[in-house]
Amino acid sequence: MLNFHPNVTQPSQAALERALLLLHRALGPSKVLSARESCEVYSHDDSEAEGRMPDAVVLASSAEDIATTLRIAEETAVPVTPRGGGTGRVGGAVPSAGGIVLSTLGMKQVKEIDRRELLAVVEPGLVLADLHAAVEAEGLFYPPDANSLLACAIGGNVATNARGPRAFKYGVTRNYVLGVEATLIGGRSFFAGRRTTKGVTGYDVTSLLVGSEGTLAVFGDITLRLIAKPESVMTLMALFPNIQASCRAVESIIVMGLVPRCIELLDHGTLEAVRRAGNALNAQAGAMLLMEVDGPGLEVERQAARVGELCDEAGALEVLVAQDAGQRDRLWAARREMSPAVRRMAKHKLSEDVVVPRGKIAELLLRVARTGERLQLRNVTYGHAGDGNLHVNFLWDDESEVPRVEQGIEQLFRDVVELRGTLSGEHGVGLMKAPYLHLEQSETLIELQRGLKNVFDPHQLLNPGKIFSADRSHGAC
Ligand SMILES: Cc1cc2nc3c(=O)[nH]c(=O)nc-3n(C[C@H](O)[C@H](O)[C@H](O)COP(=O)(O)OP(=O)(O)OC[C@H]3O[C@@H](n4cnc5c(N)ncnc54)[C@H](O)[C@@H]3O)c2cc1C
């Protein structure tokens, strides 16, 4: 929900002053920002979420800095919002009550890459693209590949259980997190997880922490599972006259038992944005699939040929197979450029990331088009078709359009739940989706999760106001 302000307790002025004094004393002025102009950038992320200006920003450079900050926060009753690259799409890193922003982006070390055990230990501020480069230099592979990989950090990825195009074949961040050093509000630290691939001792606290959106603990070192780098990769682009034909192709690829590592879908409006960004595309094309297959050399060629044939059979206008690494990179650069290209189409953009069963993608897009017509709302959709994960982007220029955007969001979520999907495939709930959680989850399930939150953070000081909307009067219906 745009302009959602959860009902959270603001710290008192005296508490803030004391916290700032203690932080300065413990960490020194170079690690603590408090000037308004320095704090401003930490008051938002890559969403339309509106928070409060933080009163202090801690630039942590070690696990001790994280523990010290969380100790002082509890002692002074000042809320803390953990932050990585700030690329989140739901306001997860946006402070809803001011207080302290705890940035772990400065902690960027690759501490260990173990080729025998197939694991890496890294600090939370390591940028995803740098993690990829480091492990690939060792002939290994870390599959999760959020499209924000040049700016998002692994700590943020773990906190949001990030996923990307390759999730269709390889799964999501959670599938690669073996263990996490975590620090609780108050400063107590523990290691959850292990360094082995198997292990079932106790509750699976590691899995609970993955995707907890900075509300349970702050992550330090993260132990990641790696796999062998695929021998070869081929990229294909197929253009279709309409969405229905592209969905037919996705269905038959999967039914035939082929497992491309990604199947990305772009709708008519998105192709228009790509054209406007200077890419010449077949004028008849109303949908595009961008796909990759990987594995041993000959097997990859066989799979790519079969995928191409199935696209032809589904009615593709043309199928292009990237002939070299340069062409492949250009296709992916166009995919990654898509989000900024869409952003340039209007003053405001809100990117939802809903998921429906794959067989319902065309139905959902039809419903989105109907909602757009009814409410006179511009929208474009792209996403990870292999997972049924669609980014429906609402676009608007004028504040007077906001009530219609709100109606469009709510209608989208109701349609998704009706089609037995889920409100978020990768961005999480954060601030923006908190008012809608009850559309998908029962009161009992929400209460159970609130109970867990209370165990980790009884005074609601760690990233308050996120995931669970405290005040049901903010609910969307
Ligand atoms: C252009 C673009 C493309 C994107 N594509 C994808 C995509 O393909 N797949 C995808 O999943 N997402 C995508 N995203 C969304 C975003 O990049 C991911 O959610 C990402 O995981 C956020 O990482 P970050 O480091 O920027 O985290 P932030 O935005 O800084 O924070 C996100 C959440 O993590 C918490 N957090 C951060 N660091 C820590 C820590 N050390 N300990 C505990 N909690 C922490 C924060 O409190 C917050 O709740 C995209 C965003 C953009 C702008």
The ligand as an ORCA input file, in Angstrom:
! r2SCAN-3c Opt
* xyz 0 1
  C      16.362     -3.337    -10.696
  C      16.000     -4.305     -9.610
  C      15.896     -5.650     -9.917
  C      15.570     -6.571     -8.907
  N      15.507     -7.887     -9.238
  C      15.270     -8.800     -8.277
  C      15.261    -10.188     -8.595
  O      15.473    -10.608     -9.728
  N      15.044    -11.056     -7.574
  C      14.834    -10.631     -6.282
  O      14.661    -11.470     -5.392
  N      14.816     -9.320     -5.976
  C      15.036     -8.397     -6.916
  N      15.044     -7.066     -6.602
  C      14.761     -6.641     -5.217
  C      16.027     -6.534     -4.315
  O      17.180     -6.342     -5.087
  C      16.167     -7.775     -3.431
  O      15.103     -7.818     -2.497
  C      17.491     -7.848     -2.673
  O      17.612     -9.109     -2.057
  C      17.667     -6.748     -1.621
  O      19.022     -6.738     -1.230
  P      19.668     -5.403     -0.618
  O      21.069     -5.732     -0.203
  O      19.511     -4.272     -1.523
  O      18.767     -5.251      0.685
  P      18.037     -3.969      1.292
  O      17.081     -3.381      0.322
  O      19.036     -3.059      1.896
  O      17.216     -4.681      2.466
  C      16.238     -5.641      2.175
  C      15.794     -6.320      3.481
  O      16.889     -7.040      4.041
  C      17.144     -6.628      5.384
  N      18.610     -6.723      5.580
  C      19.579     -6.193      4.794
  N      20.801     -6.527      5.279
  C      20.593     -7.303      6.380
  C      21.449     -7.956      7.323
  N      22.781     -7.883      7.255
  N      20.869     -8.664      8.336
  C      19.507     -8.767      8.452
  N      18.662     -8.152      7.594
  C      19.197     -7.432      6.564
  C      16.569     -5.217      5.473
  O      16.189     -4.880      6.784
  C      15.361     -5.323      4.545
  O      14.254     -5.859      5.243
  C      15.334     -6.116     -7.582
  C      15.453     -4.756     -7.273
  C      15.780     -3.858     -8.268
  C      15.924     -2.405     -7.905
*
